[in-house]
Amino acid sequence: MRKTSMVDKRRVAPIASSAKGSKALIRRNVMEALGEPAHVFDAFAGTGEFYREVWKDAASYVGCDLRYFTDDRAAYVADNRRVLRAIDLSRFNLFDLDAYGMPWEQAIIIAARRRIKAGERIGFVFTEGGGLTYKNNIVPRSVANLTGLSHDKAVGLFRRRTDIHSAIVSALAKRMQAKVTARWQGIGRAGTNVAYIGLVLEAASGVAARVRGSGNRVASRAVNPS
């Protein structure tokens, strides 16, 4: 694994292990920590369980799923990776990736396309069902992309899963030129092999300074055109 600045485990708020309760609580925590109205893109929208539980209280909501559901939600019926590559992601400040397996391919797309403005916060909710993958010491391509792990050196991945998640979070934050301001994490009951992660990012101080400096240069050119 590449050396990357891990999130201090003391700053990771643990969440109780009830699957539905954990997932709903993490979503509410992330929405509240944004500090502004939440505009949600739900990449694995499914039947709308968490829309009814949580996201109905968001300022706006757009779902995505391969299946069509006859309800009132606004949603794309398509592969979420194609949608995430095509639409304007600046409309959203909270991304729900409740994957049936690994959510990191979708997260990588968002990190590449969604820039965080100075003073802005972005929320993520991840469900990772990769426990069996880690138990078999298999490194998914998206995890390798973010962490530098390789199959030939993959030993004891399941025991190191929390460290892997921290490396993933650090890599995503770095790609988005952001810092982590809040993180929650829970693990499903024994045998489920599922992890639930909530994350809030904001622009790193250096990014904010560069944005301010750029604005000052523009203002200077306007006052003193060359």
C-alpha positions in Angstrom: 0.0 0.0 0.0 1.3 3.5 -0.8 2.2 5.6 2.2 -0.7 8.0 2.5 -1.9 10.2 5.4 -4.4 8.0 7.2 -7.4 9.6 8.8 -6.8 9.7 12.6 -8.9 6.8 14.0 -9.9 9.0 16.9 -11.7 11.2 14.4 -13.7 8.3 12.9 -17.0 8.2 14.8 -18.1 4.5 15.2 -21.7 3.6 14.3 -23.7 0.7 15.8 -23.9 -2.5 13.8 -27.7 -2.6 12.9 -27.6 -2.5 9.1 -30.6 -0.4 8.4 -30.2 1.8 11.5 -26.5 2.4 10.8 -27.1 3.3 7.1 -29.9 5.7 8.0 -28.0 7.3 10.8 -24.9 7.8 8.7 -27.0 9.5 6.0 -28.6 11.9 8.4 -25.2 12.7 10.0 -23.7 13.5 6.6 -26.7 15.6 5.5 -26.5 17.6 8.8 -22.8 18.0 8.6 -22.9 19.7 5.2 -24.2 22.8 6.9 -26.3 23.7 3.9 -29.2 22.3 1.9 -28.4 18.8 0.6 -28.7 18.0 -3.1 -28.5 14.3 -3.4 -27.4 12.0 -6.2 -28.3 8.4 -5.2 -26.3 6.2 -7.6 -27.8 2.9 -6.4 -31.3 4.1 -5.7 -33.1 0.8 -5.7 -36.6 0.6 -4.4 -36.2 4.0 -2.6 -35.8 2.7 1.0 -33.4 5.5 2.0 -35.3 8.1 0.0 -38.3 7.4 2.2 -36.2 7.1 5.3 -33.8 10.1 4.8 -33.4 11.7 1.4 -37.1 12.9 1.2 -35.9 15.6 3.6 -33.1 16.8 1.3 -33.4 20.0 -0.8 -33.3 17.9 -4.0 -32.9 14.3 -5.0 -32.0 12.4 -8.2 -31.7 8.7 -8.2 -30.2 6.2 -10.6 -30.7 2.5 -11.0 -30.6 -0.1 -13.8 -34.3 -0.9 -13.0 -37.3 1.3 -13.4 -39.5 1.9 -10.4 -43.0 3.3 -10.6 -42.9 6.0 -8.0 -42.5 9.8 -7.8 -38.7 9.9 -7.5 -36.7 11.7 -10.2 -34.3 9.1 -11.5 -32.1 7.9 -14.4 -32.6 4.3 -15.5 -29.1 3.5 -16.7 -25.6 2.4 -15.6 -24.6 4.9 -13.0 -21.1 5.0 -14.2 -22.2 6.3 -17.6 -24.5 8.8 -16.0 -21.8 10.1 -13.6 -19.5 10.6 -16.6 -22.1 12.5 -18.6 -24.1 14.8 -16.3 -23.2 18.1 -14.5 -22.1 16.9 -11.1 -21.9 20.5 -9.7 -25.7 20.3 -9.1 -25.0 17.8 -6.3 -23.2 18.1 -3.0 -24.1 14.7 -1.5 -23.4 11.4 -3.3 -24.9 8.2 -2.0 -23.0 5.1 -3.3 -24.9 2.2 -1.6 -23.3 -0.3 -3.8 -24.1 -4.0 -4.0 -20.3 -4.7 -4.1 -17.6 -2.0 -4.3 -18.5 1.7 -4.7 -15.0 2.9 -5.5 -15.2 3.0 -9.3 -18.1 5.4 -9.0 -16.2 7.4 -6.4 -13.2 7.7 -8.6 -15.4 9.2 -11.4 -16.9 11.7 -9.0 -13.5 12.7 -7.6 -12.3 13.3 -11.2 -15.3 15.4 -12.2 -16.6 17.2 -9.1 -14.4 20.0 -8.0 -15.0 21.5 -4.5 -15.2 25.3 -4.4 -13.7 27.3 -1.6 -16.0 27.2 1.4 -18.1 24.3 0.0 -18.6 20.9 1.5 -19.3 17.7 -0.2 -20.8 14.6 1.4 -20.4 10.9 0.5 -22.1 7.8 1.8 -20.5 4.5 0.9 -21.7 0.9 1.3 -18.9 -1.5 0.6 -19.8 -5.2 0.4 -16.2 -6.4 -0.2 -15.6 -8.4 2.9 -15.4 -11.7 1.1 -13.2 -10.2 -1.6 -10.7 -9.0 1.1 -10.9 -12.4 2.9 -9.7 -14.0 -0.4 -6.9 -11.4 -0.6 -8.3 -10.1 -3.9 -7.6 -6.5 -4.7 -10.3 -5.0 -6.9 -9.0 -2.7 -9.7 -10.7 0.4 -8.2 -9.0 -0.3 -4.8 -5.7 -0.8 -6.4 -6.2 2.5 -8.3 -6.7 4.4 -5.1 -4.3 2.6 -2.7 -1.5 1.1 -4.8 -2.2 -2.3 -3.4 -1.3 -5.2 -5.7 -2.3 -8.9 -5.7 1.2 -10.2 -5.3 1.6 -8.4 -2.0 -2.0 -8.8 -0.7 -2.0 -10.6 2.6 -4.4 -10.3 5.5 -6.6 -7.7 3.7 -9.7 -8.5 5.7 -7.9 -7.7 9.0 -6.6 -4.5 7.5 -9.9 -3.4 6.0 -10.2 -0.3 8.2 -6.7 0.8 7.2 -7.6 0.2 3.5 -10.7 2.3 3.9 -8.6 5.1 5.5 -6.2 4.9 2.5 -9.1 5.1 0.1 -10.6 8.1 1.9 -7.2 9.9 1.9 -6.8 9.2 -1.8 -10.2 10.5 -2.7 -9.7 13.6 -0.6 -6.3 14.2 -2.3 -7.8 13.8 -5.8 -10.5 16.3 -4.9 -7.9 18.7 -3.3 -10.0 18.5 -0.1 -9.6 17.7 3.5 -11.8 15.4 5.6 -14.0 17.3 8.1 -16.1 14.3 9.4 -16.2 10.6 9.0 -18.5 7.9 10.4 -18.0 4.2 9.9 -19.8 1.0 10.9 -19.4 -2.6 10.1 -22.3 -5.0 9.6 -23.1 -7.8 11.9 -20.7 -10.8 11.9 -20.9 -12.7 8.6 -22.3 -9.8 6.6 -18.9 -8.5 5.4 -20.3 -5.1 4.8 -18.9 -1.7 5.8 -20.9 1.6 6.0 -19.0 4.9 5.6 -20.1 8.5 5.8 -17.7 11.3 4.8 -17.7 15.1 4.5 -15.0 16.9 2.6 -14.2 20.6 2.1 -11.7 22.4 0.0 -8.2 22.2 1.4 -6.8 25.6 2.7 -4.3 25.8 -0.2 -7.1 25.4 -2.7 -9.1 28.1 -1.1 -6.1 30.4 -1.1 -5.4 29.8 -4.8 -9.1 30.5 -5.6 -8.9 33.8 -3.6 -5.6 34.7 -5.3 -7.1 34.0 -8.7 -10.1 36.2 -7.9 -7.8 39.0 -6.8 -5.8 38.8 -10.0 -9.0 39.0 -12.0 -10.2 42.0 -10.0 -6.8 43.7 -10.5 -6.9 43.2 -14.3 -10.4 44.7 -14.3 -9.2 47.8 -12.3 -5.9 48.1 -14.1 -6.2 46.7 -17.5 -2.9 46.2 -19.3 
